[in-house]
Amino acid sequence: MLGSVAVIGGGIAGIQASLDMADQGFLVYLIESNPSIGGRMVQLDKTFPTLDCAMCILGPKLVDVQRHPNIQLLTYCELETLSGTPGNFTLKYLKKARYVDEEKCTGCGECEENCPYYVDDEFNAGLMRKDKKGRDKPARKNVSIPFPQAVPKVAYIVPETCRYLTKGKCGICKKKCGPGAINYEQKDEEREIHVGAVIVTTGFDPFDAKEISSLHFGQYPNVVTTMQFERLLNASGPTGGEVIRPSDQKHPKKIAFLQCVGSRNPSLNKNYCSAACCMYAIKEAIMAKEHDPNVEAYIYYMDIRAFGKGFEEFYQRAINEFNIHFIKSRVSEVRENPENRNLIIKYEDFKGTPGISTEEMDMVVLSTGLDPSSHSEFLKERLHLELSDTGFVVTDPLKPLETNQEGVFVCGVASSPKDIPDTVAQASGAAAKASILLKDARGTEIEEIKLPRAIKVSPTDEPRIGVLVCHCGHNIGSVVDCKEVADYAKKFDNVVYANDPMYACAADSQVMIKEAIKEHKLNRVIVASCTPRTHEPLFRSTLIEAGLNEFLFDLVNLREQVSWVHPHQEEEANEKARDLVRGAITRACGLEPLFKEKIHIIKKAVVIGGGCAGMTSALDLARAGYPVYLVEKEDQLGGELLKIPELHNSLKGPEVVEKLRKEIENEPEISIFTNAKLEELSGAVGNFKGKIKGKEIQFGAVILATGAEPFTPNGYYNYGTSSNIITQRELDERFDEVDPQNVVMIQCVGSREDEAPRSYCSRICCTVAIKNSIRIKERNPNANVFVLYKDIRTYGDLEELYLKARELGTIFIRYTDEQKPTVDADGTVTVFDEMLGVNLQIKPDLIVLSVPLVPKPNEELSQMFKVPRGSDNFFLEAHVKLRPIDFATDGIFLAGTAHFPKFTSESIFQGSGAAVRVMALLAKGYILSEGAIAIVNQDVCRGCGRCEEVCPFKAIELEVKTIKMETQELKMVKAYINEAVCKGCGTCVVTCPVSAITIKHFPDKLIESQFESILTKPEFTEQMEADMSQVEAP
């Protein structure tokens, strides 16, 4: 058994799987066919629904992969063969020639700067850029670094178009390369590695829109794809983030987004929904409005599939806040107006006057679908993986991470179209399955990390400060003059180095920081960029690698505190940026080294909730070798799945539960508690204490998988007044008892409402309704089934169920919020049919209401574990995109419908994902204490106990201290801090009435000096601002 794994594909799925495996002590070979890792996500400008900068949230993970001692990056490599058995595979791959020596290349870009030849730029989706003479040129040179934040940041040459390699001419890049990294003699090399498991994360390719000739992509320059539009929006794109028409470089004022290009199209063998296209079109339309408020954006759609967490609210925000126009129609043709190169779209209008309509647009954006990766057939041939008819890797609904080949796992879009949060959760789940297989070999192939000798810094040493002011693409740089702020920082006596990188979080910037520390003998570092919540750990790790204590670092939040809140006040924003940087410089002068201690952790876990997610988490943890306490408040395991006789994929809910239950009962590492709850809790990550049914337990981590339940629709459509008005769950339970001839199903009953807590789409309801409509029609083909809906949201391969229901004769009638269906006292249903333009009246035997899943009551757990819930009352994850199964609180994770409504297979892979997050924590055997913790001045403390009452981590206890006097002993009550548990939150500091408590790294004197510096401007600042006020705006 080998303690190593090969991850095939370096997109976000491969990155997450690699980190989850490496953090446990497995050796990871991350194999990527492109010259750098990052996949499709690195091409994005923003992510929905938060509009986070894609590179800002992905950049730290790229750096984490590059610097992780247990990950070996094998970029520009192609998998060739896989042989052997699970636990002992031999993998052969081809190391393609870069014609650049990776060891010598410094990523300086001199070769690219001097290369005179251009080639198609895949990273910028084939877009052109204007050269100095105004001519169209491809956006990249024949020798180049893939993109500014590339990992590894190493150039490569395209041999097919290189003048030297094809004709023996040119050779400029080699002449200009100072380190001598260019090597024209380099050849492809066949290599092999030995691994215990394989995780396939090959991702997707965008659909080639040229296949639909009526849209004229590739012929009309102003018809672009969503990926091309993404690159136009991006600051690192060919136009520097300026949205312009390719034909004439003018700003478009009227943009059409056409949905389902290469999706939901059986004639192209694309009878699946690509799951993400609706949302990224909405995001791009919003961003177009952000760039130019005068833009009119139109989205032509079949159904808006905003089914994920926060997606429906984002969709409504697009309508109400940004005035995005949504037209339900599929555009049949695009024609160019030769006079102005505008685009005339032809579509059928289902509102107003029926018939064919036309509209003239400045630009058309095609929402291209997610095709299986071009590597899919290769996976079939070389790895013998089973593929679906549409080219995705086939998995079992109850084993969504396993392929037909034992020891080979799959995740992300390789198995089906999905968005980033599901991809990340699935990647963690696949890592869990590989970890179980290789558990006995964990740690056998890795080497101990060796850090450089620590730089000694004494409080008496003169501060030598380095300041980096990050552009963050356009996020900060579009508002703040970052170079000017960096130049301003240089004016202070203790600042010996300042710079303004495009992305401070990029890998090359981390190298720059380390080199600056060494070259300029820095003993303090300040980065002015974005939020410390996501990025401070990255920069602290960089200081550690440079030998500098991590607490000699400070971060200024220019994004959230300046550019995002003052986007239209540039002068004031720049003044505020200077103020904040000045305050940080003053604070940095007083920073002192702090140290963290290793704390032993308890290698046991608690899983709260015995549904399919909780049972999966418990099984995976136990099979990986970790004891688990599984706590279920009902009298048996199974959760809501027990109540569903048949799922949409024909599986029987009770049978699925019984299978999982037997596996759990046969697993000796799982202790089952039913009719139970966690009664008490104390401690913190790694060292929790609790009580279940009076039994005291200790554990290191917890997974909350408490599930969800159907909403009871009292007050909706006369529910409760007749036995013939029921919910979909009640139809499931009574299916064998009813045989209706006329059925009306009403969707979105109690969901997608105007306000929280049920403003969300419940994700599964459309599929459940379609499943039941199919069951009714298959049992009685003469039955009439009417589904009244807003949007049908059968994403991914669930689209095939929708097609089947229509083929069987289910009638779908769309309604809007303005004209919702009504149910009369006699059971008559009235609905306005948009296509016919009339009210329809239906007298059904049965009315079935599709209600949302709502979270189980979690107030008590939320308070006990100090974890947040969102406005919808579902648990709130640390980050909706890249940390969907983590809480912000260490050691606590979530899975299943406690997070958000989802299908059984999704709950299963999320349960596995949460399990591997626990494995990564417990595998180390220790955690590091916080360095910035609370300390009590015992001479001042009067033992009032207020700090103990408010401490969220139970890190403070009152103890009796005996003081011996000459004639007597004096007993005094004092507060004491458990350093292993304290998180340095500061709640106790503000509560103490006598100011006896302070926080290391945040003493009052530093905070006061920082405030004073912000409020008191030095003379050169006042002169600078006076000079700037005299400069006329361009």
SEPA-238929 format. One line per 4 residues: for each residue x, y, z of C-alpha. Coordinates in steps of 0.2 Angstrom, whole numbers, plus 2048, in hexadecimal, padded with zeros to 3 digits. Last residue first. Example, Ala and Ser with C-alpha at 12.3 -4.5 7.8 and 13.67 -1.06 7.14 Angstrom:
2
844,7FB,824  83E,7EA,827 .
This chain:
1034
7D7,945,7AB  7D3,94C,7BD  7DC,95C,7C1  7EB,95B,7CD .
7EA,969,7DA  7E2,95D,7E6  7F1,951,7E4  7FD,95E,7EA .
7F3,961,7FA  7F1,94F,7FD  804,94D,7FC  807,95C,807 .
7FC,954,815  804,944,813  816,94B,814  811,954,824 .
80C,944,82D  7F9,940,82F  7F2,93E,840  7E2,934,841 .
7E9,924,839  7F8,925,844  7EE,927,854  7E3,918,850 .
7F3,90E,84D  7FB,914,85D  7EB,910,867  7EA,8FE,85F .
7FC,8FB,863  7FB,902,875  7EB,8F8,878  7F4,8E7,875 .
7EF,8DE,865  7FD,8D1,862  7FA,8C9,873  7E8,8CD,878 .
7E5,8D6,889  7DB,8D3,898  7DB,8DC,8A9  7D2,8EB,8A2 .
7C8,8EE,8B2  7B6,8EB,8AB  7BC,8DC,8A0  7AF,8DA,892 .
7B9,8E2,884  7C8,8D7,888  7BD,8C7,88A  7B6,8C8,879 .
7C8,8CA,872  7C7,8BB,865  7D8,8B5,86A  7D4,8A3,866 .
7D6,89C,878  7D5,889,879  7E7,884,87B  7EB,894,885 .
7DE,890,892  7DD,8A1,89A  7DC,8A4,8AD  7D0,8B0,8B6 .
7D3,8B3,8C9  7CA,8B0,8D9  7D4,8B5,8E9  7D8,8AB,8F8 .
7E3,8B4,905  7ED,8A9,911  7F2,8B1,922  7FF,8B8,92D .
80D,8BC,921  803,8BB,912  801,8AC,907  7F6,8AF,8F7 .
7EB,8A1,8F2  7E3,8A2,8E0  7D2,89C,8DE  7CE,898,8CB .
7C2,8A0,8BF  7C3,898,8AE  7C5,89F,89C  7C7,896,88C .
7B4,891,88B  7B5,895,878  7A8,8A2,877  7AF,8AB,886 .
7A0,8B6,88D  79E,8AF,89E  7B0,8AC,8A2  7B4,8BE,89E .
7A7,8C4,8AA  7AE,8B9,8B8  7B0,8C7,8C5  7C1,8C0,8CA .
7C9,8D1,8CE  7D7,8D1,8C1  7E3,8DF,8C2  7F2,8D5,8CA .
7EE,8C6,8C0  7F0,8CF,8AF  7E7,8C3,8A4  7EE,8BE,893 .
7E3,8BB,883  7EA,8B2,874  7F3,8B8,864  7FE,8A8,862 .
7F0,89D,85F  7F4,88B,864  7FA,87F,857  7F1,86F,853 .
7F7,85D,857  7F4,84B,851  7F7,850,83F  7EA,843,839 .
7DC,84B,843  7DA,85B,839  7DC,853,828  7D0,846,82D .
7C3,852,832  7C4,85B,821  7C3,84A,81A  7B3,846,823 .
7AB,856,81D  7AE,851,80B  7A7,840,80E  797,847,814 .
797,853,806  798,844,7FA  789,83C,803  77F,84C,804 .
781,84E,7F1  77C,83C,7EE  76C,83F,7F8  767,84F,7F0 .
76A,860,7F7  762,86E,802  76E,878,80B  77C,876,818 .
771,86C,825  76C,863,814  77D,85A,814  78D,85E,81C .
795,869,829  7A6,86C,831  7AC,871,842  7BF,870,847 .
7C3,882,845  7B5,88F,845  7B2,897,833  7A8,887,82F .
7AE,87C,822  7A3,872,815  7A1,87F,808  7B3,886,80A .
7B7,88B,7F8  7A7,893,7F1  79B,897,7FF  7A9,89B,80C .
7AA,897,81E  799,88E,81D  789,895,825  77D,888,82C .
76B,889,825  760,896,82D  75B,89E,81D  763,8AE,823 .
773,8A4,826  778,89B,835  788,89D,83F  793,892,849 .
796,895,85C  796,882,85F  789,882,86D  780,891,865 .
77E,889,854  77A,879,85C  76B,880,866  765,88A,858 .
765,87C,84C  752,878,849  753,86D,839  756,877,82A .
748,87A,81D  745,86F,80D  73A,878,801  728,874,7FD .
722,86D,7EC  70F,86C,7EF  704,85E,7E7  6F2,861,7E3 .
6E8,851,7DF  6D8,84D,7D6  6DB,85D,7CB  6CF,869,7C4 .
6D9,874,7B9  6D6,886,7B4  6E1,88F,7A8  6E3,8A2,7A7 .
6E8,8A8,795  6F7,8AE,78C  6FA,89D,784  70D,89E,787 .
70C,8A7,797  6FF,89B,79F  6F6,8A3,7AE  6F2,896,7BB .
6E1,892,7C3  6E0,882,7CE  6CE,87C,7D3  6CE,874,7E4 .
6BC,878,7E9  6C3,886,7F5  6CD,88D,7E6  6E0,88B,7E3 .
6E9,899,7DC  6F9,899,7D0  705,8A7,7D2  704,8B6,7C6 .
710,8C3,7CB  71C,8B6,7D2  71C,8AE,7C1  714,89E,7BA .
71B,891,7AE  710,882,7A8  718,871,7A6  70D,863,7A0 .
713,851,7A3  711,847,793  71D,838,795  729,841,78A .
728,851,795  72C,846,7A4  73B,83E,79B  743,84F,796 .
741,855,7A8  749,845,7AE  757,847,7A1  75B,858,7A9 .
760,850,7B9  770,84D,7AF  776,85E,7B6  769,869,7BC .
756,866,7BD  751,878,7C2  740,87A,7B9  73C,88D,7BB .
72D,895,7C2  722,885,7C2  711,87E,7C0  712,86B,7BD .
703,864,7B5  700,851,7B5  6F2,849,7AC  6F0,836,7AE .
6EE,82C,79E  6FF,824,7A0  6FB,81D,7B1  709,815,7BA .
716,81C,7AF  70D,82D,7B0  70C,82D,7C3  71E,828,7C5 .
724,835,7B8  71B,843,7C1  722,83D,7D2  734,83E,7CB .
730,84F,7C3  72A,856,7D4  739,850,7DD  744,857,7CF .
73C,868,7D0  73D,868,7E3  750,863,7E5  758,874,7E5 .
74F,87D,7F3  750,88E,7EB  753,89B,7F8  748,8A9,7FE .
742,89E,80C  749,8A7,81C  749,8B4,815  73F,8C0,809 .
738,8C0,7F8  734,8AE,7F8  73D,8A1,7ED  736,894,7F9 .
725,891,802  71D,888,7F3  72A,889,7E6  721,87D,7DA .
70F,878,7D8  70A,867,7D3  6F9,864,7CB  6F3,852,7C9 .
6E4,84C,7BF  6E1,839,7BE  6E6,835,7D0  6EB,824,7D6 .
6EF,826,7E9  6F4,819,7F6  704,813,7EE  70B,824,7EE .
706,829,800  718,82C,807  71F,833,7F7  70F,83E,7F5 .
711,844,807  723,849,802  71D,852,7F3  710,85C,7FE .
6FE,859,7FF  6ED,861,7FA  6E1,853,7F7  6DE,84F,809 .
6D6,861,80A  6D8,870,815  6EA,86D,81A  6F1,876,80C .
6E5,883,805  6F2,889,7F8  6FF,88F,805  6F9,893,817 .
702,885,81F  710,87F,813  71A,874,81F  72C,875,819 .
734,864,816  743,860,822  755,863,823  765,85A,829 .
76F,85B,839  780,857,831  78B,861,83C  79C,859,83C .
7A7,85A,84B  7BA,85A,84F  7C6,855,85D  7BC,84A,868 .
7B9,847,87B  7AA,83E,882  7A0,83F,892  791,833,893 .
782,83A,89A  777,837,88B  785,840,881  791,84B,889 .
79E,856,882  7B1,85B,882  7BA,862,873  7CD,861,872 .
7D3,863,860  7C8,872,85C  7C2,87A,86C  7BC,876,87E .
7AB,874,885  79A,86C,880  78B,865,889  77C,85B,884 .
781,855,873  770,84C,86D  769,83B,86F  75A,831,86A .
767,827,861  77A,826,865  785,81B,85A  797,818,85E .
7A1,815,84E  7B3,80E,84E  7AC,7FC,84E  7A3,7FE,83D .
796,7F0,83B  788,7FB,841  78E,809,835  78D,7FD,826 .
77C,7F7,82B  776,808,82D  77C,80D,81C  773,7FF,813 .
763,802,81D  763,814,819  765,811,806  757,804,807 .
74C,810,811  74E,81D,803  74B,812,7F4  755,815,7E5 .
74C,819,7D5  757,828,7D0  74A,835,7D5  749,82D,7E6 .
73C,820,7EC  734,81C,7FD  73A,82D,805  737,82D,818 .
747,824,81D  751,831,813  74B,83E,81F  757,838,82C .
75E,827,82B  764,822,83C  757,81C,849  74F,823,859 .
751,835,854  75E,841,85B  76C,839,852  77E,83A,858 .
78C,830,850  79C,830,85B  7AB,82B,850  7BC,823,852 .
7C8,827,845  7D0,819,83A  7CC,81F,828  7BE,813,828 .
7B7,81B,838  7B8,82C,830  7B0,827,81F  7A2,81E,829 .
79E,82C,834  79E,839,826  792,82D,81B  786,82B,82A .
786,83E,82D  782,841,81A  775,833,819  76C,839,829 .
773,835,83A  776,847,840  784,84D,84B  795,845,847 .
7A1,845,854  7B4,842,851  7C3,83A,859  7D5,83C,858 .
7D7,847,868  7E3,855,865  7F4,859,86C  7F8,86B,86D .
808,872,864  80C,884,86A  80C,894,860  818,8A2,862 .
818,8B5,862  824,8C1,85A  821,8D4,85E  818,8E1,855 .
81B,8F3,85A  821,8FA,84A  813,8F1,841  806,8FC,849 .
80E,90C,842  80F,904,831  7FD,8FE,832  7F7,90F,837 .
800,916,827  7F8,909,81C  7E7,90D,823  7E9,920,820 .
7F0,91D,80F  7E1,912,80A  7D5,91F,811  7DD,92D,807 .
7DC,922,7F7  7CA,91E,7FB  7C6,931,7FD  7CD,935,7EC .
7C6,926,7E4  7B4,928,7EA  7AA,91E,7DE  7AF,90D,7E4 .
7AF,912,7F7  7A9,902,800  7B1,8F5,7F5  7C1,8FF,7F2 .
7C4,904,805  7BF,8F8,813  7BB,8E9,80A  7CA,8EA,7FD .
7D7,8F4,807  7D7,8E8,815  7E8,8EB,81D  7F2,8DC,823 .
7FF,8DB,830  80E,8D0,832  81B,8CE,840  810,8C0,847 .
816,8B3,83A  828,8B4,841  834,8B5,833  83D,8A6,82C .
838,8A9,81A  82D,89A,81A  825,8A1,82A  822,8B2,821 .
819,8A9,813  80E,89F,81E  809,8B0,826  805,8B6,815 .
7F9,8A7,811  7F1,8A8,823  7ED,8BA,820  7E3,8B7,810 .
7D2,8B0,814  7CC,8B9,824  7DA,8C7,821  7CF,8CF,814 .
7D7,8D7,805  7E7,8E0,801  7F3,8EB,80A  801,8DF,80F .
80C,8E4,81D  81D,8DB,822  828,8DE,831  83A,8D8,834 .
840,8DB,822  853,8D8,81F  851,8E1,80E  857,8D2,804 .
851,8C4,80F  840,8CB,812  83E,8D1,800  842,8C0,7FA .
834,8B8,804  828,8C6,7FF  82C,8C4,7ED  82A,8B1,7EE .
819,8B3,7F5  816,8C0,7E7  81A,8B2,7DA  80E,8A7,7E2 .
7FF,8B3,7E1  7F8,8BA,7F1  7FF,8CC,7EE  7F6,8CD,7DD .
7FA,8DB,7D2  809,8DF,7DD  80C,8F1,7E4  81D,8F2,7ED .
825,8F9,7FC  836,8F6,805  83F,8FF,813  831,906,81D .
837,90B,82E  839,91E,82A  828,920,821  829,927,80F .
829,916,807  816,914,80C  812,922,801  81A,919,7F2 .
80F,90A,7F6  800,915,7F7  804,91D,7E6  807,90C,7DE .
7F6,906,7E5  7EC,914,7DE  7DC,90E,7E6  7CC,90C,7DC .
7CF,901,7CD  7DE,8FA,7D6  7D4,8F2,7E5  7C9,8E6,7DC .
7D0,8E9,7CB  7DE,8DB,7CD  7E1,8DA,7DF  7EB,8EA,7DD .
7F5,8E5,7ED  7FF,8F1,7F7  80F,8E9,7FE  818,8F0,80D .
829,8EB,814  82E,8F1,825  83F,8F1,82E  83B,8F5,840 .
84B,8F9,84A  84E,8EA,856  84A,8ED,868  83B,8E2,868 .
847,8D4,862  845,8CB,852  84F,8BB,84F  84D,8B4,83D .
848,8A2,83F  852,895,836  849,88F,826  83B,882,828 .
83D,870,825  82E,866,822  82F,853,825  82F,848,816 .
820,83F,80F  81E,82D,809  819,823,818  80D,830,81F .
7FD,827,81C  800,815,816  7F3,80C,821  7E6,819,81C .
7E8,817,809  7D7,811,804  7CE,81C,811  7D9,82B,80C .
7D3,828,7F9  7C1,829,7FF  7C4,838,809  7CD,841,7FB .
7BE,83D,7F0  7B3,846,7FC  7BE,855,7FD  7BD,856,7EA .
7AA,855,7EC  7A9,863,7F7  7B4,86E,7EC  7AA,869,7DC .
799,86C,7E5  79F,87E,7EA  7A6,881,7D8  797,87D,7CE .
792,86D,7C6  792,863,7B6  794,850,7B8  7A2,844,7BC .
7B1,84D,7B6  7A8,85D,7BB  7AF,85B,7CD  7B4,84A,7D4 .
7BA,839,7D0  7C2,82A,7D9  7CE,81C,7D3  7D2,80F,7E0 .
7C6,803,7D9  7C1,806,7C7  7AF,808,7C4  7B0,81A,7CB .
7AD,820,7DC  7A9,831,7E2  796,830,7E0  794,820,7EA .
782,820,7EE  77D,827,7DD  78A,81B,7D4  796,824,7C9 .
799,826,7B6  7A7,831,7B0  7A0,83E,7A4  79F,83C,791 .
78D,83F,78C  789,82D,78A  790,82A,79B  7A2,825,79E .
7A9,815,7A6  7BB,817,7AB  7C8,80B,7A3  7D7,815,7A9 .
7DF,816,798  7D0,815,78C  7C2,81D,796  7CD,82A,79E .
7D4,82F,78C  7C2,831,787  7C0,83D,795  7D0,847,792 .
7C7,854,787  7BD,858,797  7AB,855,797  7A1,865,790 .
79B,872,79B  78F,87E,792  792,88E,789  789,89D,78F .
78B,8A7,77F  78D,8BA,781  786,8C6,774  78C,8D8,771 .
785,8E8,76B  773,8E1,76A  765,8E3,75E  755,8D9,762 .
74A,8CE,758  739,8C6,75C  730,8B6,756  71E,8B4,75B .
713,8B6,76A  70E,8C8,76E  711,8CB,781  71C,8BE,789 .
722,8AE,781  72E,8B7,775  736,8AB,768  748,8B1,764 .
752,8B9,757  762,8C3,75B  769,8D1,751  77B,8D5,755 .
784,8E5,753  792,8E6,746  78D,8F8,742  788,8F8,730 .
78A,8E5,72E  77C,8E1,73A  781,8D0,740  775,8C1,742 .
772,8B6,751  765,8A8,750  75A,89D,75A  75A,8A6,76B .
752,89B,778  745,8A5,782  740,8AA,793  746,8BC,794 .
74F,8C3,7A3  754,8D5,7A4  762,8DA,7B1  75C,8E9,7BB .
76B,8E9,7C6  763,8E9,7D7  752,8E1,7D4  756,8D5,7C6 .
768,8D0,7CA  764,8D0,7DD  756,8C3,7D9  763,8B8,7D1 .
76F,8BA,7DF  762,8B6,7EB  75E,8A6,7E1  771,8A1,7E1 .
774,8A3,7F4  777,891,7F6  774,888,7E5  764,886,7DA .
765,895,7CF  760,88C,7C0  758,89A,7B5  74D,890,7A9 .
74D,892,796  757,8A2,795  75B,8B2,78C  764,8BE,798 .
764,8D0,793  770,8DD,79A  76F,8F0,797  77F,8F9,79B .
77E,90A,7A2  785,905,7B3  795,901,7AA  7A2,8F5,7B3 .
796,8F0,7C0  788,8EE,7B3  794,8E2,7AA  798,8DA,7BA .
785,8D7,7BD  783,8CF,7AC  793,8C4,7AF  78B,8BE,7BF .
77A,8BA,7B7  783,8B1,7A9  78E,8A7,7B6  77E,8A2,7BF .
775,89C,7B0  784,892,7AA  788,888,7BA  77D,879,7B9 .
783,873,7A7  772,86C,7A4  772,85B,79B  76B,855,78B .
77B,85A,782  77B,84D,774  77B,85B,768  769,858,763 .
765,855,775  768,867,779  767,86C,78B  779,873,78B .
784,878,77C  77E,88A,77D  771,889,78B  770,89C,78E .
772,8AB,783  778,8BB,78C  774,8CB,782  77D,8DB,785 .
778,8ED,781  784,8FB,785  794,8F4,77E  7A3,8FE,781 .
7AC,900,771  7BC,8F7,76C  7B6,8F5,75A  7B3,8E3,756 .
7B9,8DB,766  7AC,8E5,770  7B2,8EC,780  7B1,8E8,793 .
7C1,8EF,79A  7C9,8E4,7A7  7DB,8E6,7A1  7D5,8E3,78F .
7DF,8D2,78C  7DA,8CC,79D  7E3,8CF,7AE  7D6,8DB,7B4 .
7C8,8CF,7B0  7B8,8D4,7A8  7BE,8D1,796  7C4,8C0,79C .
7B3,8BB,7A3  7AC,8C1,792  7B7,8B4,78A  7B1,8A7,796 .
79F,8AC,793  7A1,8AA,780  7A2,8B8,774  798,8BE,765 .
79F,8CF,761  7AB,8C8,755  79E,8C0,74A  7A6,8B1,741 .
7AD,8A7,750  79C,8A6,758  78F,8A6,74A  780,8A2,755 .
777,899,747  787,88E,745  785,885,756  795,87A,756 .
79F,88A,756  799,88C,769  7A7,87F,76E  7A1,87A,77F .
7AC,87F,78D  7B8,870,792  7B6,868,7A3  7BE,862,7B2 .
7CC,854,7B2  7CB,851,7C5  7CE,83E,7C6  7D5,838,7D7 .
7E1,829,7D6  7E7,81E,7E4  7F6,815,7EB  803,81D,7E0 .
813,819,7D7  81A,825,7CA  81F,824,7B8  828,82F,7AB .
828,831,798  831,840,793  82D,84D,785  83D,855,77F .
847,865,784  853,86A,776  84D,87B,775  851,87F,787 .
84D,890,78D  852,892,7A0  862,89B,79E  860,8A5,7AD .
861,8B6,7A3  855,8B1,796  856,8BE,788  861,8B3,77C .
856,8A4,77F  846,8AE,77B  84D,8B6,76B  850,8A5,763 .
84A,8AB,752  84C,89E,745  84E,88B,745  83E,889,73B .
832,87F,746  83A,880,757  842,891,754  832,899,74D .
827,892,75B  816,88F,754  814,87C,757  820,87C,766 .
815,887,771  823,88D,77E  821,88D,791  824,899,79F .
824,894,7B1  81A,89C,7BF  815,88B,7C6  808,890,7CB .
802,89E,7C0  7FD,8AF,7C8  800,8B9,7B9  7F9,8AD,7AC .
800,89F,7A1  813,8A5,7A1  818,8A8,78F  821,8A3,780 .
817,8A4,770  810,8B4,776  7FF,8B7,77D  7EF,8C1,77A .
7EE,8BE,767  7F1,8CE,75E  7E4,8DA,756  7ED,8E9,74F .
7EC,8FA,758  7FE,8FF,755  803,8FC,767  7FB,8EB,766 .
7E8,8E8,769  7E3,8D8,772  7DB,8C9,76B  7D0,8BC,774 .
7D3,8AA,772  7CB,8A5,783  7D7,8B0,78D  7E0,8A0,794 .
7DF,898,783  7E9,8A6,77B  7EC,8A3,769  7FE,8A7,764 .
809,8B6,762  81B,8B8,75C  828,8C6,760  82E,8BE,771 .
837,8CB,77B  82A,8CE,789  826,8BB,78A  839,8B7,78C .
83B,8C4,799  82C,8BE,7A3  835,8BD,7B4  82E,8AC,7B8 .
83E,8A6,7C0  842,898,7B4  851,88D,7B9  848,87E,7C1 .
83A,87E,7B4  846,87D,7A6  83C,884,797  839,87B,787 .
829,877,78F  82B,864,78A  81D,859,78F  81F,84E,79E .
815,83E,798  80E,833,7A5  80F,822,7AC  805,81D,7BB .
809,80D,7C5  7FC,809,7D2  7FF,801,7E3  7F1,804,7EF .
7E3,7FF,7E3  7EB,7F3,7D6  7F8,7F6,7C8  7F7,7FF,7B8 .
7F3,811,7B2  7F9,818,7A1  7FD,828,798  7F8,837,7A3 .
7FE,847,79B  80A,854,7A4  80B,867,7A2  80C,868,7B5 .
811,85A,7C1  810,863,7D2  816,859,7E0  80C,85B,7F0 .
811,856,802  81C,865,805  80E,871,801  815,881,7FA .
80E,880,7E8  7FD,879,7EF  7FB,887,7FC  800,894,7EF .
7F2,88E,7E3  7E6,88E,7F2  7EB,8A0,7F7  7E7,8A5,7E5 .
7D6,89D,7E4  7CD,8AA,7EF  7D5,8B9,7E8  7D6,8B1,7D6 .
7C3,8B0,7D5  7C0,8C1,7DC  7B1,8BF,7E7  7A0,8C4,7DF .
797,8BB,7ED  78A,8B1,7E3  794,8AE,7D8  7A7,8AE,7D4 .
7B0,8BD,7CC  7BD,8BF,7BE  7BF,8AD,7B9  7CD,8A6,7AF .
7D5,89E,7BF  7C5,894,7C2  7C8,88A,7B2  7D6,880,7B8 .
7E2,887,7C5  7F2,87E,7C1  7FF,883,7B5  807,87D,7A5 .
7F7,873,7A0  7F6,860,7A1  7F5,860,7B4  7FB,852,7C0 .
7FB,855,7D2  806,848,7DA  801,847,7ED  80B,83F,7FB .
7FF,83B,809  801,843,81B  7EF,849,81E  7F2,85A,818 .
7F8,853,807  7E7,84A,804  7DC,859,808  7E8,864,7FE .
7E8,859,7EF  7D5,857,7EF  7D3,86A,7F0  7DF,86E,7E2 .
7D8,860,7D7  7C7,866,7D8  7CC,878,7D6  7D5,874,7C6 .
7E5,86A,7C5  7E0,85A,7BD  7E4,848,7C1  7E8,846,7D3 .
7F4,838,7D7  7F5,831,7E8  803,82C,7F4  804,821,804 .
807,811,7FA  800,800,800 .
